[in-house]
Amino acid sequence: MSLATPTKTSIFVLEPQSKEDIIPALKTLKDRQTVILNLASLQPNHARQAADMLSGCSCATDGKSTWIDEKTYLFTPHNIRVTRNLN
């Protein structure tokens, strides 16, 4: 009997200082990996644009976006299930 080796999963955490800083997150989402995006350092209009771009990319890859906190979002591929309450 052989046991399958679990695949490693990475979580990409991004705290962009400018709109251009989200490009690696878009590439990561395209590769179907998880991204946590903290928009606290961006101006409100740039933060909204960044969140919209990543939400669109997540949707295009059948992923999901989850609001975590006031300025923090979680973007997951289709095979990750997000559970907010453990009760």
C-alpha positions in Angstrom: 0.0 0.0 0.0 1.4 3.4 -1.0 0.4 6.6 0.5 0.1 9.6 -1.8 2.3 12.5 -1.0 0.2 15.6 -0.3 0.9 18.5 -2.7 2.1 21.6 -1.1 -0.1 24.7 -1.2 1.2 28.2 -1.1 -0.6 31.3 0.0 0.6 34.6 -1.6 0.3 37.6 0.7 0.4 41.0 -0.9 0.4 44.5 0.6 0.8 46.7 -2.5 2.1 50.2 -2.3 1.0 51.1 -5.8 -1.4 49.7 -8.4 1.5 48.2 -10.3 2.3 46.0 -7.3 -0.7 43.8 -7.9 0.6 42.4 -11.2 2.3 39.4 -9.4 -1.0 38.7 -7.6 -2.8 38.5 -11.0 -0.2 36.1 -12.2 -0.5 34.0 -9.1 -4.3 33.9 -9.4 -4.0 32.9 -13.1 -1.8 30.0 -11.8 -4.7 29.0 -9.5 -3.0 29.8 -6.2 -4.4 31.5 -3.2 -3.9 35.3 -2.7 -4.5 37.4 0.4 -4.6 41.1 -0.6 -4.2 43.8 2.0 -5.1 47.2 0.5 -4.5 49.4 3.5 -1.5 51.2 1.9 -3.4 52.2 -1.3 -5.5 55.3 -1.9 -9.2 54.4 -1.8 -9.7 54.6 -5.6 -6.6 52.6 -6.3 -7.6 50.0 -3.7 -11.0 49.6 -5.3 -9.5 49.2 -8.8 -7.0 46.6 -7.4 -9.8 44.6 -5.7 -11.9 44.8 -8.9 -9.0 43.5 -11.1 -8.3 40.6 -8.8 -12.0 39.8 -8.4 -12.3 39.7 -12.2 -9.2 37.5 -12.5 -10.5 35.2 -9.8 -13.9 34.9 -11.5 -12.3 34.2 -14.9 -10.5 31.2 -13.4 -13.6 29.9 -11.6 -12.2 31.0 -8.3 -13.8 32.9 -5.4 -13.2 36.2 -3.6 -13.9 36.6 0.1 -14.0 39.8 2.1 -11.9 39.2 5.2 -11.6 42.7 6.8 -12.2 46.3 5.9 -9.3 46.4 3.4 -8.3 42.7 3.1 -9.5 40.1 0.6 -8.9 36.5 0.1 -8.9 35.1 -3.5 -9.0 31.4 -3.9 -8.9 28.9 -6.8 -12.0 26.8 -7.5 -10.7 23.8 -5.5 -10.4 25.7 -2.1 -13.4 26.0 0.1 -13.5 28.9 2.6 -15.2 28.4 5.9 -15.7 31.5 8.1 -17.0 29.8 11.3 -15.7 26.7 12.8 -18.6 26.2 15.2 
